[in-house]
Amino acid sequence: MTTVAITLNEDHEKFIRDAVDGGSFTTKSEVVATALDILKTREELRKARRAELKREIEKGITELDAGKTAEFDLESFLADMNAKRTSLQS
C-alpha cells in the first residue's frame, strides 16, 4: 500500500470525516478507496457505453450505405420516451 498526500476542500474533508464518524467506514483511507472504486467503475461503464454507441453508429452508417432505411415517426418516438420516463419515475 502506498501513502499519498492529497489536498481536499473543506466539503470533501467534512464528508470523509462524517463518513468515518458516522460508522459507515472505519478509516479515511477506506472512504477514499471506496470513492475511487466507484469512480473507476463509472469510468469503465462510460467507456463501454461509448464503445457500444460507436458500434451502433458504425452499424447505422453501414446500413445507410447499403440503402437500408426505415420510416421514423418523431411524435411516436417522443411519446414512447415520455411514457418510459414516467414509468421509471413511478
C-alpha positions as CSV (number, residue, x, y, z in Angstrom):
1,M,0.0,0.0,0.0
2,T,1.2,3.5,-0.8
3,T,0.7,6.7,1.2
4,V,-0.2,9.7,-0.9
5,A,-0.7,13.3,0.3
6,I,-3.7,15.0,-1.2
7,T,-5.4,18.4,-0.7
8,L,-9.1,18.4,-0.1
9,N,-11.6,21.2,0.0
10,E,-13.5,21.7,3.3
11,D,-16.6,19.9,2.0
12,H,-14.8,16.8,0.9
13,E,-12.8,16.7,4.1
14,K,-16.1,17.0,6.1
15,F,-17.7,14.4,4.0
16,I,-14.9,11.9,4.7
17,R,-14.8,12.8,8.4
18,D,-18.6,12.4,8.7
19,A,-18.5,9.0,6.9
20,V,-16.0,7.7,9.4
21,D,-17.6,9.3,12.4
22,G,-21.0,8.0,11.4
23,G,-19.7,4.5,11.3
24,S,-20.1,3.8,7.6
25,F,-16.3,3.5,7.3
26,T,-13.5,2.7,9.7
27,T,-10.8,4.9,8.2
28,K,-10.5,7.9,5.9
29,S,-8.4,5.7,3.6
30,E,-11.4,3.3,3.3
31,V,-13.7,6.2,2.3
32,V,-11.2,7.4,-0.4
33,A,-10.6,3.9,-1.7
34,T,-14.4,3.3,-2.0
35,A,-14.8,6.6,-3.8
36,L,-12.0,5.7,-6.2
37,D,-13.6,2.2,-6.8
38,I,-16.9,3.8,-7.6
39,L,-15.2,6.3,-9.9
40,K,-13.3,3.5,-11.6
41,T,-16.5,1.6,-12.2
42,R,-18.3,4.7,-13.5
43,E,-15.4,5.3,-16.0
44,E,-15.4,1.7,-17.1
45,L,-19.2,1.9,-17.8
46,R,-18.8,5.3,-19.6
47,K,-16.1,3.7,-21.8
48,A,-18.3,0.7,-22.5
49,R,-21.3,2.8,-23.4
50,R,-19.2,5.0,-25.7
51,A,-17.8,1.9,-27.4
52,E,-21.3,0.5,-27.8
53,L,-22.6,3.8,-29.2
54,K,-19.6,3.9,-31.7
55,R,-20.5,0.3,-32.8
56,E,-24.2,1.3,-33.3
57,I,-23.2,4.4,-35.2
58,E,-20.9,2.4,-37.5
59,K,-23.7,-0.2,-38.0
60,G,-26.2,2.6,-38.9
61,I,-23.8,4.1,-41.4
62,T,-23.2,0.7,-43.0
63,E,-27.0,0.1,-43.2
64,L,-27.5,3.6,-44.7
65,D,-24.7,3.0,-47.2
66,A,-26.5,-0.3,-48.2
67,G,-29.7,1.5,-48.7
68,K,-31.4,0.0,-45.6
69,T,-33.7,2.7,-44.2
70,A,-36.9,2.8,-42.2
71,E,-39.6,5.2,-41.5
72,F,-39.2,7.2,-38.4
73,D,-42.1,8.9,-36.6
74,L,-40.7,11.5,-34.2
75,E,-44.0,12.1,-32.4
76,S,-44.4,8.4,-31.6
77,F,-40.8,8.1,-30.5
78,L,-41.2,11.1,-28.2
79,A,-44.4,9.7,-26.8
80,D,-42.8,6.4,-26.1
81,M,-39.8,8.0,-24.4
82,N,-42.1,10.2,-22.2
83,A,-44.1,7.1,-21.3
84,K,-40.9,5.2,-20.3
85,R,-39.6,8.2,-18.3
86,T,-42.9,8.4,-16.5
87,S,-43.0,4.7,-15.7
88,L,-39.4,4.9,-14.3
89,Q,-40.3,7.8,-12.1
90,S,-43.3,6.0,-10.6
